């Protein structure tokens, strides 16, 4: 059986209303809603089963500013969702 654990700065993550951990068939996703500077950091996903273990790493970084509408087609930063899918 496959076990998947998400980490931020080496600490295991739990799902919250702000941070969604989802599984659809064989896809696992971490979704961070309304990204803020506090969410910046190093994330990893560890998948393990009887055949072995695999780890993927990613860094979430950026610059927080007050959202401004530049064009009507632009998505505001505070409405963005970051998805990492393995």
N, CA, C and O atoms as CSV, one atom per row, in Angstrom:
chain,resi,resn,atom,element,x,y,z
A,1,UNK,N,N,0.840,-1.182,0.000
A,1,UNK,CA,C,0.000,0.000,0.000
A,1,UNK,C,C,0.888,1.250,0.000
A,1,UNK,O,O,1.865,1.330,0.745
A,2,UNK,N,N,0.535,2.210,-0.838
A,2,UNK,CA,C,1.298,3.440,-0.963
A,2,UNK,C,C,0.978,4.398,0.183
A,2,UNK,O,O,-0.186,4.645,0.500
A,3,UNK,N,N,2.038,4.932,0.800
A,3,UNK,CA,C,1.902,5.972,1.820
A,3,UNK,C,C,2.555,7.231,1.287
A,3,UNK,O,O,3.685,7.195,0.800
A,4,UNK,N,N,1.838,8.357,1.381
A,4,UNK,CA,C,2.359,9.643,0.910
A,4,UNK,C,C,2.292,10.627,2.067
A,4,UNK,O,O,1.249,10.791,2.701
A,5,UNK,N,N,3.425,11.284,2.336
A,5,UNK,CA,C,3.499,12.276,3.405
A,5,UNK,C,C,4.091,13.558,2.829
A,5,UNK,O,O,5.133,13.529,2.174
A,6,UNK,N,N,3.417,14.686,3.077
A,6,UNK,CA,C,3.910,15.995,2.667
A,6,UNK,C,C,4.635,16.643,3.832
A,6,UNK,O,O,4.227,16.493,4.984
A,7,UNK,N,N,5.722,17.371,3.531
A,7,UNK,CA,C,6.513,18.056,4.558
A,7,UNK,C,C,6.736,19.510,4.156
A,7,UNK,O,O,6.752,19.845,2.972
A,8,UNK,N,N,6.906,20.356,5.148
A,8,UNK,CA,C,7.361,21.732,4.924
A,8,UNK,C,C,8.538,21.949,5.858
A,8,UNK,O,O,8.411,21.781,7.071
A,9,UNK,N,N,9.678,22.321,5.303
A,9,UNK,CA,C,10.903,22.502,6.087
A,9,UNK,C,C,11.140,21.307,7.004
A,9,UNK,O,O,11.450,21.462,8.185
A,10,UNK,N,N,10.989,20.115,6.437
A,10,UNK,CA,C,11.245,18.819,7.093
A,10,UNK,C,C,10.224,18.415,8.152
A,10,UNK,O,O,10.396,17.383,8.801
A,11,UNK,N,N,9.170,19.198,8.342
A,11,UNK,CA,C,8.127,18.857,9.320
A,11,UNK,C,C,6.895,18.339,8.580
A,11,UNK,O,O,6.476,18.946,7.595
A,12,UNK,N,N,6.301,17.217,9.039
A,12,UNK,CA,C,5.103,16.691,8.367
A,12,UNK,C,C,3.966,17.713,8.381
A,12,UNK,O,O,3.781,18.441,9.356
A,13,UNK,N,N,3.214,17.755,7.290
A,13,UNK,CA,C,2.081,18.676,7.160
A,13,UNK,C,C,0.766,17.949,7.382
A,13,UNK,O,O,0.611,16.789,7.000
A,14,UNK,N,N,-0.161,18.631,7.992
A,14,UNK,CA,C,-1.523,18.139,8.145
A,14,UNK,C,C,-2.424,18.989,7.255
A,14,UNK,O,O,-2.116,20.149,6.985
A,15,UNK,N,N,-3.520,18.423,6.805
A,15,UNK,CA,C,-4.494,19.174,6.017
A,15,UNK,C,C,-5.207,20.171,6.928
A,15,UNK,O,O,-5.518,19.872,8.081
A,16,UNK,N,N,-5.459,21.363,6.381
A,16,UNK,CA,C,-6.221,22.405,7.082
A,16,UNK,C,C,-7.163,23.035,6.059
A,16,UNK,O,O,-7.175,22.632,4.896
A,17,UNK,N,N,-7.946,24.013,6.482
A,17,UNK,CA,C,-8.819,24.725,5.547
A,17,UNK,C,C,-7.991,25.535,4.551
A,17,UNK,O,O,-8.459,25.829,3.450
A,18,UNK,N,N,-6.779,25.893,4.924
A,18,UNK,CA,C,-5.867,26.687,4.098
A,18,UNK,C,C,-4.955,25.808,3.234
A,18,UNK,O,O,-4.449,26.242,2.199
A,19,UNK,N,N,-4.762,24.575,3.680
A,19,UNK,CA,C,-3.821,23.667,3.018
A,19,UNK,C,C,-4.537,22.332,2.792
A,19,UNK,O,O,-4.845,21.619,3.747
A,20,UNK,N,N,-4.795,22.004,1.541
A,20,UNK,CA,C,-5.546,20.801,1.203
A,20,UNK,C,C,-4.608,19.695,0.732
A,20,UNK,O,O,-3.737,19.924,-0.107
A,21,UNK,N,N,-4.790,18.511,1.273
A,21,UNK,CA,C,-4.042,17.333,0.847
A,21,UNK,C,C,-5.063,16.399,0.199
A,21,UNK,O,O,-5.997,15.929,0.849
A,22,UNK,N,N,-4.864,16.137,-1.104
A,22,UNK,CA,C,-5.855,15.381,-1.858
A,22,UNK,C,C,-5.240,14.180,-2.556
A,22,UNK,O,O,-4.051,14.154,-2.873
A,23,UNK,N,N,-6.094,13.183,-2.786
A,23,UNK,CA,C,-5.696,12.012,-3.567
A,23,UNK,C,C,-6.815,11.693,-4.541
A,23,UNK,O,O,-7.977,11.551,-4.158
A,24,UNK,N,N,-6.441,11.585,-5.808
A,24,UNK,CA,C,-7.382,11.174,-6.850
A,24,UNK,C,C,-6.731,10.045,-7.630
A,24,UNK,O,O,-5.765,10.264,-8.360
A,25,UNK,N,N,-7.248,8.866,-7.480
A,25,UNK,CA,C,-6.665,7.674,-8.094
A,25,UNK,C,C,-5.198,7.559,-7.666
A,25,UNK,O,O,-4.915,7.412,-6.477
A,26,UNK,N,N,-4.276,7.625,-8.609
A,26,UNK,CA,C,-2.861,7.497,-8.263
A,26,UNK,C,C,-2.153,8.848,-8.219
A,26,UNK,O,O,-0.923,8.888,-8.234
A,27,UNK,N,N,-2.893,9.950,-8.166
A,27,UNK,CA,C,-2.323,11.299,-8.093
A,27,UNK,C,C,-2.527,11.861,-6.689
A,27,UNK,O,O,-3.607,11.744,-6.110
A,28,UNK,N,N,-1.478,12.470,-6.153
A,28,UNK,CA,C,-1.521,13.097,-4.831
A,28,UNK,C,C,-1.183,14.571,-4.999
A,28,UNK,O,O,-0.250,14.918,-5.724
A,29,UNK,N,N,-1.936,15.440,-4.333
A,29,UNK,CA,C,-1.745,16.877,-4.519
A,29,UNK,C,C,-1.775,17.609,-3.184
A,29,UNK,O,O,-2.523,17.252,-2.274
A,30,UNK,N,N,-0.948,18.633,-3.091
A,30,UNK,CA,C,-0.969,19.580,-1.982
A,30,UNK,C,C,-1.394,20.914,-2.583
A,30,UNK,O,O,-0.729,21.427,-3.483
A,31,UNK,N,N,-2.485,21.473,-2.100
A,31,UNK,CA,C,-2.981,22.756,-2.589
A,31,UNK,C,C,-2.944,23.757,-1.455
A,31,UNK,O,O,-3.501,23.506,-0.386
A,32,UNK,N,N,-2.293,24.890,-1.674
A,32,UNK,CA,C,-2.232,25.959,-0.676
A,32,UNK,C,C,-3.101,27.098,-1.184
A,32,UNK,O,O,-2.824,27.679,-2.234
A,33,UNK,N,N,-4.140,27.413,-0.445
A,33,UNK,CA,C,-5.070,28.461,-0.846
A,33,UNK,C,C,-4.639,29.800,-0.267
A,33,UNK,O,O,-4.079,29.856,0.828
A,34,UNK,N,N,-4.898,30.873,-0.996
A,34,UNK,CA,C,-4.583,32.233,-0.538
A,34,UNK,C,C,-3.150,32.320,-0.015
A,34,UNK,O,O,-2.922,32.639,1.152
A,35,UNK,N,N,-2.206,32.039,-0.878
A,35,UNK,CA,C,-0.791,31.985,-0.508
A,35,UNK,C,C,-0.342,33.305,0.107
A,35,UNK,O,O,-0.645,34.384,-0.403
A,36,UNK,N,N,0.389,33.194,1.220
A,36,UNK,CA,C,0.942,34.344,1.927
A,36,UNK,C,C,2.420,34.077,2.196
A,36,UNK,O,O,2.895,32.956,2.018
A,37,UNK,N,N,3.142,35.104,2.622
A,37,UNK,CA,C,4.578,34.957,2.898
A,37,UNK,C,C,4.848,33.863,3.919
A,37,UNK,O,O,5.886,33.205,3.850
A,38,UNK,N,N,3.943,33.655,4.859
A,38,UNK,CA,C,4.136,32.600,5.863
A,38,UNK,C,C,4.169,31.204,5.250
A,38,UNK,O,O,4.662,30.261,5.868
A,39,UNK,N,N,3.647,31.076,4.042
A,39,UNK,CA,C,3.630,29.782,3.359
A,39,UNK,C,C,4.928,29.497,2.611
A,39,UNK,O,O,5.167,28.359,2.205
A,40,UNK,N,N,5.765,30.508,2.425
A,40,UNK,CA,C,7.009,30.316,1.696
A,40,UNK,C,C,7.897,29.334,2.453
A,40,UNK,O,O,7.955,29.358,3.683
A,41,UNK,N,N,8.579,28.482,1.719
A,41,UNK,CA,C,9.477,27.522,2.347
A,41,UNK,C,C,9.771,26.374,1.409
A,41,UNK,O,O,9.414,26.403,0.231
A,42,UNK,N,N,10.422,25.372,1.943
A,42,UNK,CA,C,10.785,24.173,1.193
A,42,UNK,C,C,9.791,23.067,1.499
A,42,UNK,O,O,9.571,22.708,2.656
A,43,UNK,N,N,9.201,22.539,0.452
A,43,UNK,CA,C,8.210,21.477,0.588
A,43,UNK,C,C,8.762,20.200,-0.016
A,43,UNK,O,O,9.571,20.231,-0.942
A,44,UNK,N,N,8.314,19.080,0.522
A,44,UNK,CA,C,8.686,17.795,-0.057
A,44,UNK,C,C,7.517,16.831,0.062
A,44,UNK,O,O,6.641,16.974,0.914
A,45,UNK,N,N,7.539,15.862,-0.810
A,45,UNK,CA,C,6.534,14.806,-0.815
A,45,UNK,C,C,7.289,13.483,-0.800
A,45,UNK,O,O,8.134,13.231,-1.659
A,46,UNK,N,N,6.980,12.643,0.177
A,46,UNK,CA,C,7.626,11.339,0.299
A,46,UNK,C,C,6.576,10.267,0.039
A,46,UNK,O,O,5.575,10.184,0.752
A,47,UNK,N,N,6.804,9.454,-0.977
A,47,UNK,CA,C,5.920,8.344,-1.312
A,47,UNK,C,C,6.677,7.047,-1.050
A,47,UNK,O,O,7.825,6.886,-1.464
A,48,UNK,N,N,6.013,6.130,-0.357
A,48,UNK,CA,C,6.697,4.887,0.022
A,48,UNK,C,C,5.734,3.709,-0.080
A,48,UNK,O,O,4.567,3.804,0.300
A,49,UNK,N,N,6.250,2.594,-0.603
A,49,UNK,CA,C,5.520,1.330,-0.591
A,49,UNK,C,C,6.528,0.198,-0.413
A,49,UNK,O,O,7.703,0.450,-0.144
A,50,UNK,N,N,6.082,-1.032,-0.561
A,50,UNK,CA,C,6.967,-2.170,-0.301
A,50,UNK,C,C,8.130,-2.261,-1.293
A,50,UNK,O,O,9.110,-2.959,-1.032
A,51,UNK,N,N,8.029,-1.564,-2.420
A,51,UNK,CA,C,9.096,-1.603,-3.412
A,51,UNK,C,C,10.151,-0.522,-3.224
A,51,UNK,O,O,11.219,-0.579,-3.834
A,52,UNK,N,N,9.856,0.463,-2.379
A,52,UNK,CA,C,10.843,1.511,-2.167
A,52,UNK,C,C,10.241,2.836,-1.762
A,52,UNK,O,O,9.087,2.927,-1.344
A,53,UNK,N,N,11.068,3.866,-1.901
A,53,UNK,CA,C,10.703,5.205,-1.440
A,53,UNK,C,C,11.175,6.233,-2.472
A,53,UNK,O,O,12.259,6.103,-3.040
A,54,UNK,N,N,10.345,7.256,-2.705
A,54,UNK,CA,C,10.704,8.337,-3.617
A,54,UNK,C,C,10.351,9.664,-2.953
A,54,UNK,O,O,9.332,9.778,-2.272
A,55,UNK,N,N,11.207,10.664,-3.161
A,55,UNK,CA,C,10.989,11.986,-2.590
A,55,UNK,C,C,11.138,13.037,-3.679
A,55,UNK,O,O,12.066,12.979,-4.486
A,56,UNK,N,N,10.229,13.989,-3.698
A,56,UNK,CA,C,10.304,15.129,-4.620
A,56,UNK,C,C,10.329,16.397,-3.774
A,56,UNK,O,O,9.658,16.485,-2.746
A,57,UNK,N,N,11.113,17.376,-4.221
A,57,UNK,CA,C,11.296,18.624,-3.476
A,57,UNK,C,C,10.839,19.807,-4.307
A,57,UNK,O,O,10.932,19.789,-5.534
A,58,UNK,N,N,10.347,20.830,-3.637
A,58,UNK,CA,C,9.994,22.078,-4.303
A,58,UNK,C,C,10.125,23.231,-3.321
A,58,UNK,O,O,10.014,23.043,-2.110
A,59,UNK,N,N,10.360,24.419,-3.851
A,59,UNK,CA,C,10.464,25.608,-3.027
A,59,UNK,C,C,9.365,26.568,-3.434
A,59,UNK,O,O,9.171,26.836,-4.619
A,60,UNK,N,N,8.643,27.086,-2.444
A,60,UNK,CA,C,7.629,28.104,-2.674
A,60,UNK,C,C,8.196,29.427,-2.177
A,60,UNK,O,O,8.474,29.586,-0.988
A,61,UNK,N,N,8.364,30.368,-3.091
A,61,UNK,CA,C,8.923,31.662,-2.722
A,61,UNK,C,C,8.236,32.737,-3.537
A,61,UNK,O,O,7.479,32.440,-4.461
A,62,UNK,N,N,8.494,33.957,-3.199
A,62,UNK,CA,C,7.893,35.052,-3.948
A,62,UNK,C,C,8.035,36.362,-3.199
A,62,UNK,O,O,8.811,36.482,-2.251
A,63,UNK,N,N,7.282,37.315,-3.641
A,63,UNK,CA,C,7.287,38.626,-3.026
A,63,UNK,C,C,5.837,39.038,-2.833
A,63,UNK,O,O,5.071,39.114,-3.793
A,64,UNK,N,N,5.467,39.299,-1.598
A,64,UNK,CA,C,4.091,39.688,-1.306
A,64,UNK,C,C,3.922,41.188,-1.465
A,64,UNK,O,O,4.690,41.986,-0.927
A,65,UNK,N,N,2.904,41.543,-2.213
A,65,UNK,CA,C,2.543,42.946,-2.371
A,65,UNK,C,C,1.032,43.044,-2.315
A,65,UNK,O,O,0.334,42.034,-2.397
A,66,UNK,N,N,0.539,44.236,-2.178
A,66,UNK,CA,C,-0.899,44.436,-2.211
A,66,UNK,C,C,-1.386,44.160,-3.624
A,66,UNK,O,O,-0.862,44.730,-4.582
A,67,UNK,N,N,-2.399,43.279,-3.768
A,67,UNK,CA,C,-2.882,42.965,-5.114
A,67,UNK,C,C,-3.431,44.208,-5.806
A,67,UNK,O,O,-4.102,45.030,-5.181
A,68,UNK,N,N,-3.145,44.339,-7.091
A,68,UNK,CA,C,-3.675,45.422,-7.901
A,68,UNK,C,C,-4.189,44.836,-9.199
A,68,UNK,O,O,-3.582,43.927,-9.765
A,69,UNK,N,N,-5.307,45.358,-9.667
A,69,UNK,CA,C,-5.841,44.904,-10.941
A,69,UNK,C,C,-5.114,45.658,-12.049
A,69,UNK,O,O,-5.229,46.879,-12.162
A,70,UNK,N,N,-4.373,44.925,-12.856
A,70,UNK,CA,C,-3.657,45.521,-13.979
A,70,UNK,C,C,-4.516,45.410,-15.232
A,70,UNK,O,O,-4.671,46.378,-15.977
A,71,UNK,N,N,-5.069,44.229,-15.459
A,71,UNK,CA,C,-6.056,44.032,-16.520
A,71,UNK,C,C,-7.167,43.175,-15.939
A,71,UNK,O,O,-6.979,42.526,-14.910
A,72,UNK,N,N,-8.286,43.166,-16.572
A,72,UNK,CA,C,-9.406,42.391,-16.059
A,72,UNK,C,C,-9.196,40.894,-16.228
A,72,UNK,O,O,-9.919,40.097,-15.631
A,73,UNK,N,N,-8.222,40.505,-17.030
A,73,UNK,CA,C,-7.938,39.084,-17.241
A,73,UNK,C,C,-6.971,38.530,-16.198
A,73,UNK,O,O,-6.796,37.315,-16.103
A,74,UNK,N,N,-6.351,39.395,-15.426
A,74,UNK,CA,C,-5.334,38.941,-14.476
A,74,UNK,C,C,-5.999,38.376,-13.215
A,74,UNK,O,O,-6.980,38.929,-12.716
A,75,UNK,N,N,-5.457,37.285,-12.717
A,75,UNK,CA,C,-5.918,36.688,-11.465
A,75,UNK,C,C,-5.205,37.379,-10.318
A,75,UNK,O,O,-3.988,37.551,-10.380
A,76,UNK,N,N,-5.899,37.775,-9.294
A,76,UNK,CA,C,-5.275,38.410,-8.150
A,76,UNK,C,C,-4.470,37.394,-7.350
A,76,UNK,O,O,-4.879,36.240,-7.216
A,77,UNK,N,N,-3.335,37.817,-6.822
A,77,UNK,CA,C,-2.450,36.939,-6.059
A,77,UNK,C,C,-3.178,36.274,-4.897
A,77,UNK,O,O,-2.952,35.096,-4.624
A,78,UNK,N,N,-4.040,37.003,-4.214
A,78,UNK,CA,C,-4.708,36.438,-3.041
A,78,UNK,C,C,-5.734,35.380,-3.408
A,78,UNK,O,O,-6.211,34.664,-2.528
A,79,UNK,N,N,-6.089,35.260,-4.685
A,79,UNK,CA,C,-7.037,34.244,-5.102
A,79,UNK,C,C,-6.333,33.033,-5.707
A,79,UNK,O,O,-6.978,32.062,-6.102
A,80,UNK,N,N,-5.026,33.098,-5.773
A,80,UNK,CA,C,-4.278,32.026,-6.430
A,80,UNK,C,C,-4.191,30.789,-5.551
A,80,UNK,O,O,-4.221,30.897,-4.325
A,81,UNK,N,N,-4.087,29.661,-6.142
A,81,UNK,CA,C,-3.863,28.398,-5.441
A,81,UNK,C,C,-2.616,27.760,-6.052
A,81,UNK,O,O,-2.499,27.650,-7.273
A,82,UNK,N,N,-1.714,27.354,-5.217
A,82,UNK,CA,C,-0.495,26.693,-5.675
A,82,UNK,C,C,-0.733,25.180,-5.594
A,82,UNK,O,O,-1.162,24.671,-4.558
A,83,UNK,N,N,-0.459,24.476,-6.672
A,83,UNK,CA,C,-0.661,23.034,-6.687
A,83,UNK,C,C,0.651,22.336,-7.013
A,83,UNK,O,O,1.373,22.715,-7.935
A,84,UNK,N,N,0.925,21.346,-6.258
A,84,UNK,CA,C,2.075,20.498,-6.541
A,84,UNK,C,C,1.523,19.088,-6.701
A,84,UNK,O,O,0.918,18.560,-5.768
A,85,UNK,N,N,1.713,18.479,-7.836
A,85,UNK,CA,C,1.130,17.182,-8.116
A,85,UNK,C,C,2.233,16.205,-8.489
A,85,UNK,O,O,3.098,16.500,-9.314
A,86,UNK,N,N,2.183,15.048,-7.870
A,86,UNK,CA,C,3.121,13.995,-8.275
A,86,UNK,C,C,2.323,12.823,-8.799
A,86,UNK,O,O,2.901,11.813,-9.200
